[in-house]
Amino acid sequence: MRWHSYRARWRGAEYDASPDVRAGRLWIRLRRATPAEGFEEVAPGRYVRPVPAEECEAVVFVTTVGTWRGVPCQVHDARDGHTGERPGGDAGEPADGDLGGPVSEPAGGHLDRHLGGHLGGHCGELLVEYTGGLAPVARALGLPRAERGVYRGWVRRDEVLGLREHVVPLDM
């Protein structure tokens, strides 16, 4: 399950990707699950092809965002069960509601890709980070401070609304 990732479009096809600096030059490692010309198998069912970043038609960074109790948040992880205290009340049963939301269109329409199965699964809680930038609001919501200016905690999955991908085009 990935809640944030890089993606790239190269020669008209879209790939999961990761940036890589080699000898002071930016490369993009394209990944796929099936063999293809120029892709090297690095593990069973995992094929990689590094290409210079300037050869990519688009490279984007994708995060999963939504709202929790009316405030903006970014999702970092999911889990089925619950242990210990958390913001938002007592432990509950995993929700079965649909969390699918609209996909945010990046500027220029780069990589307008449908959300993967991670939003439609049946996880009980999501690890959310408040992104509104106001520490008093985060504290009032009961989110623990992870580091200076960062408030993050496990919340009931069904309390996080409007989950969608936020796509940021990167200049190469």
C-alpha positions as a printed Julia matrix, in Angstrom:
172×3 Matrix{Float64}:
   0.0     0.0     0.0
   1.45    3.34   -1.01
  -0.07    6.6     0.11
   2.52    8.73   -1.69
   4.66    7.99   -4.71
   6.32    9.26   -7.86
   4.93    8.52  -11.31
   6.33    9.22  -14.75
   5.17    9.2   -18.34
   7.8     7.96  -20.77
   7.2     7.23  -24.46
   3.46    7.61  -23.9
   3.17    5.04  -21.09
   2.74    5.7   -17.37
   4.95    4.05  -14.77
   5.49    3.99  -11.04
   8.82    5.73  -10.66
  11.52    6.97   -8.35
  14.13    9.7    -8.83
  17.8     8.76   -8.72
  20.85   11.03   -8.93
  23.81    9.54  -10.79
  27.03   11.47  -11.34
  25.22   14.77  -10.76
  22.47   13.98  -13.26
  18.83   13.21  -12.46
  17.5     9.85  -13.65
  14.05    8.36  -13.23
  13.76    4.67  -12.4
  10.65    3.37  -14.19
   9.03    0.29  -12.6
   6.6    -2.29  -13.94
   5.36   -5.77  -13.03
   5.85   -7.43  -16.42
   8.88   -7.82  -18.71
   9.46   -5.24  -21.43
  12.31   -4.26  -23.72
  15.07   -2.48  -21.81
  13.64   -3.32  -18.36
  15.8    -5.43  -16.05
  14.24   -7.89  -13.63
  15.47   -6.85  -10.16
  13.16   -9.17   -8.19
  10.44  -11.64   -9.17
   7.69   -9.63  -10.86
   9.62   -6.35  -10.6
  11.25   -4.78  -13.65
  13.17   -1.5   -13.67
  14.53    0.77  -16.37
  16.46    3.94  -15.52
  16.06    6.79  -18.01
  17.39   10.36  -17.95
  14.76   12.63  -16.39
  14.68   14.89  -19.45
  13.43   11.96  -21.55
  10.25   11.75  -19.45
   7.2    13.56  -20.77
   6.02   14.13  -17.19
   7.09   13.31  -13.65
   4.71   13.87  -10.75
   4.63   13.39   -6.99
   1.34   11.96   -5.74
  -0.04   12.09   -2.19
  -3.38   10.94   -0.8
  -5.32   13.76    0.87
  -8.76   14.27    2.38
 -10.48   15.91    5.32
 -10.83   14.71    8.89
 -13.28   16.55   11.15
 -13.41   19.37    8.63
  -9.65   19.98    8.42
  -7.26   19.08    5.6
  -5.03   16.06    6.05
  -2.61   13.82    4.21
  -2.78   10.04    4.62
   0.47    8.23    5.45
  -0.62    4.68    6.32
  -3.51    2.33    7.13
  -4.12   -0.52    9.53
  -6.93   -2.98   10.19
  -7.14   -2.93   13.94
  -6.68   -0.5    16.77
  -4.46   -0.56   19.81
  -4.09    2.19   22.39
  -5.4     5.73   22.58
  -6.0     7.79   19.48
  -7.65   11.07   18.6
 -11.31   10.97   17.8
 -12.76    8.72   20.49
 -12.99    5.07   21.42
 -11.92    2.17   19.29
 -14.58    1.01   16.86
 -15.14   -1.65   14.31
 -13.6    -1.07   10.9
 -15.91    0.94    8.67
 -17.19   -0.5     5.43
 -17.97    2.83    3.75
 -16.7     3.73    0.31
 -13.69    6.02    0.49
 -13.22    6.53   -3.24
 -13.09   10.17   -4.23
 -12.37   12.25   -7.29
  -8.84   12.3    -8.62
  -7.29   15.76   -8.52
  -6.28   16.93  -11.97
  -2.74   18.3   -12.07
  -1.92   21.38  -14.1
  -1.87   20.33  -17.73
  -3.66   17.05  -17.0
  -0.46   15.05  -16.42
  -1.0    11.45  -15.33
  -4.7    11.63  -14.56
  -4.68    8.12  -13.13
  -7.46    6.41  -11.2
  -6.89    5.65   -7.53
  -5.57    2.2    -6.78
  -7.13   -0.4    -4.5
  -5.65    1.09   -1.34
  -8.59    3.47   -0.96
 -11.25    0.86   -1.49
  -9.9    -1.67    1.01
 -11.37   -2.37    4.41
  -8.8    -0.9     6.79
  -9.99    0.22   10.21
  -7.78    3.27   10.69
  -5.71    5.74    8.72
  -2.6     7.57    9.87
  -3.33   11.19    9.0
  -1.23   14.3     9.21
  -2.96   17.64    9.68
  -1.9    19.98    6.84
  -3.75   23.16    7.83
  -0.67   24.74    9.38
  -2.24   25.87   12.68
  -0.81   24.1    15.72
  -3.68   25.16   18.03
  -6.18   23.5    15.67
  -4.15   20.29   15.55
  -3.84   20.22   19.35
  -7.58   20.9    19.79
  -8.28   17.87   17.57
  -6.09   15.74   19.84
  -3.45   14.92   17.26
  -0.08   14.11   18.8
   2.93   16.2    17.78
   5.3    14.06   15.69
   7.9    16.82   15.37
   7.96   20.61   15.3
   4.95   21.75   13.24
   3.85   18.19   12.37
   0.74   16.67   13.96
  -0.16   13.11   13.06
  -2.34   10.35   14.49
  -4.43    7.25   13.82
  -8.1     8.0    13.17
 -11.13    5.94   12.17
 -11.15    5.34    8.46
 -14.8     6.31    8.07
 -14.07    9.74    9.58
 -11.72   10.69    6.72
 -13.77   12.09    3.85
 -13.1    12.98    0.25
  -9.97   10.9    -0.16
  -8.28   11.68   -3.45
  -4.89   11.85   -5.07
  -3.16   15.22   -5.02
  -0.84   15.3    -8.03
   2.04   17.79   -8.22
   3.9    18.05  -11.56
   7.67   18.29  -11.13
   9.84   20.43  -13.4
  12.61   18.41  -14.96
